[in-house]
């Protein structure tokens, strides 16, 4: 088997290329693991913010209800 440059392709060359591909694949897997961890952290942060927003919304509603009761009580006196 010969390449375009006229040199023959040896098993040693193919083994080197295969090792290079395997190393690059390992690097990509490591990169993907890091990116996945970042996305999971951000997703957890987002879920926490949603829960916090819901709790604050409920708290503001309760404060509004208490304020209306106090205003009603103050108007009656």
DOFIKE-765587 format. One record per atom (N, C-alpha, C): residue number from 1; atom name; y, x, z. Coordinates in Angstrom, 3 decimals, decimal comma, padded with zeros to 6 digits, always signed. Each point is the difference from the previous one (the first is absolute). Example, Ala and Ser with C-alpha at 12.3 -4.5 7.8 and 13.67 -1.06 7.14 Angstrom:
2
1 | N | -005,690 | +013,190 | +007,800
1 | CA | +001,190 | -000,890 | +000,000
1 | C | +001,200 | +000,900 | +000,000
2 | N | +001,050 | -000,350 | -000,720
2 | CA | +001,190 | +000,820 | +000,060
2 | C | +001,090 | -000,770 | +000,730
// end
This chain:
77
1 | N | -001,165 | +000,853 | +000,000
1 | CA | +001,165 | -000,853 | +000,000
1 | C | +001,232 | +000,902 | +000,000
2 | N | +000,951 | -000,290 | -000,819
2 | CA | +001,189 | +000,843 | -000,049
2 | C | +001,242 | -000,859 | +000,119
3 | N | +001,039 | +000,573 | +000,619
3 | CA | +001,266 | -000,688 | +000,168
3 | C | +000,866 | +000,153 | -001,233
4 | N | +001,194 | -000,531 | +000,049
4 | CA | +000,901 | +000,062 | -001,136
4 | C | +000,499 | +001,418 | -000,250
5 | N | +000,028 | +000,821 | +001,002
5 | CA | +000,501 | +001,359 | -000,153
5 | C | -001,074 | +000,947 | -000,532
6 | N | -001,168 | -000,513 | -000,253
6 | CA | -001,058 | +000,841 | -000,519
6 | C | -000,870 | +000,627 | +001,065
7 | N | +000,378 | -000,131 | +001,273
7 | CA | -000,815 | +000,552 | +001,082
7 | C | -001,094 | -000,983 | +000,362
8 | N | -001,113 | +000,505 | +000,418
8 | CA | -001,104 | -000,868 | +000,395
8 | C | +000,196 | -000,467 | +001,435
9 | N | -000,477 | -001,185 | +000,282
9 | CA | +000,074 | -000,573 | +001,332
9 | C | -001,273 | +000,368 | +000,738
10 | N | +000,173 | +000,662 | +001,136
10 | CA | -001,156 | +000,452 | +000,764
10 | C | -000,249 | -000,931 | +001,180
11 | N | -001,166 | +000,118 | +000,553
11 | CA | -000,328 | -000,783 | +001,191
11 | C | +000,890 | +000,396 | +001,169
12 | N | +000,365 | +001,267 | +000,053
12 | CA | +000,895 | +000,469 | +001,070
12 | C | +001,357 | -000,694 | -000,112
13 | N | +000,528 | -000,102 | -001,218
13 | CA | +001,274 | -000,688 | -000,217
13 | C | -000,106 | -001,467 | +000,418
14 | N | -001,087 | -000,665 | -000,417
14 | CA | -000,197 | -001,399 | +000,361
14 | C | -000,128 | -000,178 | +001,511
15 | N | -000,677 | +000,926 | +000,655
15 | CA | -000,150 | -000,058 | +001,458
15 | C | +001,361 | +000,165 | +000,682
16 | N | +000,827 | +000,903 | -000,520
16 | CA | +001,344 | +000,192 | +000,559
16 | C | +000,843 | -001,270 | -000,173
17 | N | -000,084 | -000,612 | -001,175
17 | CA | +000,763 | -001,215 | -000,255
17 | C | -000,486 | -001,140 | +000,892
18 | N | -001,307 | -000,074 | +000,193
18 | CA | -000,559 | -001,037 | +000,865
18 | C | +000,465 | +000,213 | +001,442
19 | N | -000,012 | +001,230 | +000,477
19 | CA | +000,468 | +000,303 | +001,358
19 | C | +001,478 | -000,354 | +000,146
20 | N | +000,777 | +000,282 | -001,045
20 | CA | +001,428 | -000,324 | +000,023
20 | C | +000,203 | -001,511 | +000,102
21 | N | -000,762 | -000,757 | -000,767
21 | CA | +000,103 | -001,464 | +000,038
21 | C | -000,403 | -000,530 | +001,365
22 | N | -001,071 | +000,536 | +000,578
22 | CA | -000,460 | -000,441 | +001,318
22 | C | +001,062 | +000,292 | +001,060
23 | N | +000,633 | +001,172 | -000,079
23 | CA | +001,054 | +000,344 | +000,960
23 | C | +001,203 | -000,925 | -000,158
24 | N | +000,370 | -000,299 | -001,243
24 | CA | +001,126 | -000,901 | -000,233
24 | C | -000,316 | -001,404 | +000,510
25 | N | -001,227 | -000,440 | -000,174
25 | CA | -000,422 | -001,305 | +000,492
25 | C | +000,071 | -000,046 | +001,529
26 | N | -000,423 | +001,075 | +000,642
26 | CA | +000,079 | +000,064 | +001,464
26 | C | +001,459 | -000,063 | +000,466
27 | N | +000,886 | +000,697 | -000,727
27 | CA | +001,424 | -000,047 | +000,336
27 | C | +000,553 | -001,408 | -000,171
28 | N | -000,389 | -000,676 | -001,079
28 | CA | +000,470 | -001,358 | -000,229
28 | C | -000,506 | -000,954 | +001,073
29 | N | -001,234 | +000,178 | +000,428
29 | CA | -000,541 | -000,843 | +001,078
29 | C | +000,773 | +000,222 | +001,296
30 | N | +000,334 | +001,248 | +000,289
30 | CA | +000,777 | +000,296 | +001,205
30 | C | +001,382 | -000,634 | -000,099
31 | N | +000,617 | +000,095 | -001,173
31 | CA | +001,306 | -000,627 | -000,206
31 | C | -000,078 | -001,515 | +000,168
32 | N | -001,056 | -000,592 | -000,530
32 | CA | -000,175 | -001,444 | +000,125
32 | C | -000,192 | -000,413 | +001,453
33 | N | -000,692 | +000,815 | +000,771
33 | CA | -000,201 | -000,309 | +001,419
33 | C | +001,328 | -000,004 | +000,740
34 | N | +000,869 | +000,955 | -000,328
34 | CA | +001,325 | +000,060 | +000,628
34 | C | +000,821 | -001,222 | -000,398
35 | N | +000,019 | -000,326 | -001,290
35 | CA | +000,770 | -001,151 | -000,470
35 | C | -000,525 | -001,302 | +000,599
36 | N | -001,309 | -000,121 | +000,116
36 | CA | -000,581 | -001,191 | +000,610
36 | C | +000,434 | -000,125 | +001,456
37 | N | -000,005 | +001,104 | +000,717
37 | CA | +000,432 | -000,024 | +001,404
37 | C | +001,465 | -000,411 | +000,107
38 | N | +000,839 | +000,467 | -000,922
38 | CA | +001,417 | -000,373 | +000,006
38 | C | +000,150 | -001,492 | -000,258
39 | N | -000,718 | -000,511 | -000,995
39 | CA | +000,084 | -001,427 | -000,326
39 | C | -000,495 | -000,848 | +001,159
40 | N | -001,079 | +000,415 | +000,638
40 | CA | -000,519 | -000,762 | +001,136
40 | C | +000,989 | +000,003 | +001,153
41 | N | +000,665 | +001,137 | +000,220
41 | CA | +001,003 | +000,066 | +001,065
41 | C | +001,164 | -000,925 | -000,318
42 | N | +000,458 | +000,032 | -001,254
42 | CA | +001,107 | -000,857 | -000,398
42 | C | -000,388 | -001,474 | +000,078
43 | N | -001,243 | -000,312 | -000,377
43 | CA | -000,464 | -001,378 | +000,083
43 | C | -000,021 | -000,459 | +001,450
44 | N | -000,457 | +000,866 | +000,890
44 | CA | +000,003 | -000,335 | +001,422
44 | C | +001,405 | -000,201 | +000,523
45 | N | +000,926 | +000,830 | -000,464
45 | CA | +001,399 | -000,148 | +000,409
45 | C | +000,561 | -001,316 | -000,494
46 | N | -000,349 | -000,359 | -001,236
46 | CA | +000,475 | -001,250 | -000,576
46 | C | -000,554 | -001,189 | +000,772
47 | N | -001,277 | +000,055 | +000,334
47 | CA | -000,594 | -001,094 | +000,767
47 | C | +000,673 | -000,123 | +001,362
48 | N | +000,311 | +001,143 | +000,608
48 | CA | +000,695 | -000,017 | +001,284
48 | C | +001,381 | -000,611 | -000,119
49 | N | +000,688 | +000,302 | -001,099
49 | CA | +001,330 | -000,564 | -000,211
49 | C | -000,059 | -001,510 | -000,215
50 | N | -001,017 | -000,456 | -000,708
50 | CA | -000,159 | -001,444 | -000,210
50 | C | -000,210 | -000,698 | +001,339
51 | N | -000,850 | +000,557 | +000,833
51 | CA | -000,231 | -000,575 | +001,320
51 | C | +001,253 | +000,018 | +000,864
52 | N | +000,729 | +001,100 | -000,076
52 | CA | +001,248 | +000,116 | +000,763
52 | C | +001,019 | -001,031 | -000,479
53 | N | +000,091 | -000,178 | -001,316
53 | CA | +000,936 | -000,970 | -000,568
53 | C | -000,347 | -001,413 | +000,454
54 | N | -001,283 | -000,334 | -000,004
54 | CA | -000,414 | -001,329 | +000,449
54 | C | +000,328 | -000,207 | +001,477
55 | N | -000,231 | +001,022 | +000,808
55 | CA | +000,292 | -000,112 | +001,435
55 | C | +001,499 | -000,160 | +000,228
56 | N | +000,803 | +000,767 | -000,739
56 | CA | +001,457 | -000,119 | +000,149
56 | C | +000,482 | -001,376 | -000,448
57 | N | -000,579 | -000,517 | -001,071
57 | CA | +000,381 | -001,327 | -000,474
57 | C | -000,281 | -001,046 | +001,082
58 | N | -001,154 | +000,085 | +000,633
58 | CA | -000,331 | -000,923 | +001,084
58 | C | +000,933 | +000,160 | +001,183
59 | N | +000,335 | +001,246 | +000,325
59 | CA | +000,898 | +000,264 | +001,123
59 | C | +001,389 | -000,580 | -000,268
60 | N | +000,494 | +000,186 | -001,207
60 | CA | +001,321 | -000,533 | -000,355
60 | C | -000,016 | -001,523 | +000,069
61 | N | -001,095 | -000,617 | -000,442
61 | CA | -000,121 | -001,459 | +000,101
61 | C | +000,036 | -000,474 | +001,445
62 | N | -000,701 | +000,722 | +000,875
62 | CA | +000,012 | -000,374 | +001,425
62 | C | +001,388 | +000,183 | +000,604
63 | N | +000,685 | +001,092 | -000,366
63 | CA | +001,362 | +000,214 | +000,510
63 | C | +000,939 | -001,112 | -000,473
64 | N | -000,153 | -000,416 | -001,261
64 | CA | +000,827 | -001,088 | -000,525
64 | C | -000,242 | -001,303 | +000,751
65 | N | -001,264 | -000,270 | +000,290
65 | CA | -000,346 | -001,214 | +000,747
65 | C | +000,597 | +000,053 | +001,405
66 | N | -000,113 | +001,149 | +000,662
66 | CA | +000,578 | +000,150 | +001,343
66 | C | +001,511 | -000,151 | -000,046
67 | N | +000,636 | +000,561 | -001,024
67 | CA | +001,456 | -000,092 | -000,125
67 | C | +000,431 | -001,451 | -000,192
68 | N | -000,716 | -000,748 | -000,821
68 | CA | +000,342 | -001,421 | -000,204
68 | C | -000,162 | -000,783 | +001,297
69 | N | -001,040 | +000,315 | +000,782
69 | CA | -000,181 | -000,686 | +001,285
69 | C | +001,152 | +000,320 | +000,942
70 | N | +000,414 | +001,287 | +000,045
70 | CA | +001,117 | +000,386 | +000,876
70 | C | +001,294 | -000,652 | -000,455
71 | N | +000,224 | -000,053 | -001,307
71 | CA | +001,225 | -000,642 | -000,499
71 | C | +000,004 | -001,492 | +000,321
72 | N | -001,160 | -000,633 | -000,114
72 | CA | -000,112 | -001,415 | +000,324
72 | C | +000,259 | -000,226 | +001,489
73 | N | -000,611 | +000,872 | +000,834
73 | CA | +000,188 | -000,111 | +001,446
73 | C | +001,462 | +000,251 | +000,375
74 | N | +000,657 | +000,939 | -000,643
74 | CA | +001,395 | +000,319 | +000,311
74 | C | +000,903 | -001,143 | -000,443
75 | N | -000,328 | -000,696 | -001,080
75 | CA | +000,810 | -001,116 | -000,474
75 | C | -000,108 | -001,224 | +000,874
76 | N | -001,107 | -000,120 | +000,726
76 | CA | -000,207 | -001,161 | +000,862
76 | C | +000,742 | +000,124 | +001,309
77 | N | +000,386 | +001,206 | +000,396
77 | CA | +000,668 | +000,175 | +001,303
77 | C | +001,484 | -000,116 | -000,105
// end
